[in-house]
Amino acid sequence: MSGSVPMLAVGQIRRRPAAFAGLAAALFLAVAAVTLFGALVAAQLTAPAAVSRAPVAGPGLVVIAGAFGEIAVLVALFVVVNALGFTLRQQHRELALLRTVAATPRQVRRLVRAEVTATVVLAAVPGAAVGSLGARAFLAALQRRGMAAPGLRIPGTPVPMLIALAVALLVGLAASAVAARRVTRPTPAAALTDSSAGPGRTGVLRLLAGAAVLAGGVLLLRLAATRPAGELDKAGQAALLSSLVLLIATALLGPAAARLLAAVLAAPVRALLPRAGWLADANLRGYAARLSSAVVPVALLVGLSATMLIMTSTAEHAARSTGVTTGVTKASDVWLRQAELGLLVCFAAVSTVNTLVALTADRRREFALLRLVGATRRQVLCMLSVEALLTTAVGVLLGGAVAGAATGAFSRAVSGSVLPVVPGPACAWVVVGAAVLTVPGIVGTGLWAVGGRAVEEVGGERG
């Protein structure tokens, strides 16, 4: 098998294009983000002394790139890890079958590394190109607002692109090493049985990691809430970072939290739609890992968007009340946060669509079995519609809880009250946006997935 690892890797990518397309899109965004902010730093560091020391409005290009890129790059890498974990779960049965035909754990890990490396290489060139173009556009926008020296130019050095490639490759290989343990650690027979039975309970290590990350998020909340009045900018950064850390904890602890929320929300749905509601509830609770994979991107979209919108509204309300303008409420900083919000929403939206489309497309055999036991295409689509609504609701609730905690801590630093000022219409549009991305993605893919002949789908291999 050693000599055929590259061929097997290419074959797996061709076999599951939907799953690997999602991973490639996530890596594309990660490379683009690292390249963008690395190019901005390079522009400042390579500029002549007369240009780099020119007075500008705001903290300067390096500080802006660092603060702006800190959250954006972390979000991009978080999306990569989430997409990679899902992609490897989609291959669990194939990798377990390789174990049964004498492939060693080391060979399986080499195959996974080859797949990740190939996907990184495919995404690196377009990602770096878009990142470089984005850096030029962003620098021009900063210069128009007087926040960057007019003489600064993005250099032609490939260093930011190479750093972006190295970061994406390191993150991908590290995440793949952790994810591959689920196939390589048990015996071949046990791994194959596990792939047939579906994901089991959340592992102890994952629960411990989730608890540790959650504790880190709580410490960041405390840091944001206790910042003095003169350091509201730092309180805002700590609050935004805490929301991302709490979302990572949500991803780690997601199966348990998602199953609980789905059970609560499904009760009225089962009463209104007994058949479709019951089946959708059974699917969501029975496949908690799958539900968690679908919910996490929605929670990421809602959590980060709502956090930034509520923080800005709270800071502006406090400024109007006290008459004191801080960095949080300056027009230039508000524009920066709006640009950052747009980038984060782009990351989260791509992650949401990719994950939901790939998850639904992978259920063709399940839909075919339902049709063989008497369900019509209309009933299957009705069930999917209910699942999509419940998935959206669970994601919105988890993201809203994270946003509430983060903005409550920021509000405590700004006004002394843990109740922030919530811009109702803007947050409503966030919820609508999450629903627009989620429901059509699931139902539209489901419409394609139930289009084939049921007997052929059940008789053929899955995926």
Secondary structure, DSSP 8 states (H G I E B T S, - for coil): -GGGHHHHHHHHHHH-HHHHHHHHHHHHHHHHHHHHHHHHHHHHHTS-HHHHTS--SSS-HHHHHHHHHHHHHHHHHHHHHHHHHHHHHHTHHHHHHHHHTT--HHHHHHHHHHHHHHHHHHHHHHHHHHHHHHHHHHHHHHHHTTSS-TT------SHHHHHHHHHHHHHHHHHHHHHHHHHHSS-HHHHHHHHHH---S--HHHHHHHHHHHHHHHHHHHHHHT--GGGHHHHHHHHHHHHHHHHHHHHHSHHHHHHHHHHHHHHHHHHHSHHHHHHHHHHHHHTHHHHHHHHHHHHHHHHHHHHHHHHHHHHHHHHHHH----TTTSHHHHHHHHHHHHHHHHHHHHHHHHHHHHHHHTTHHHHHHHHHTT--HHHHHHHHHHHHHHHHHHHHHHHHHHHHHHHHHHHHHHHS-S-----HHHHHHHHHHHHHHHHHHHHHHHHHHTSS-HHHHHHS---
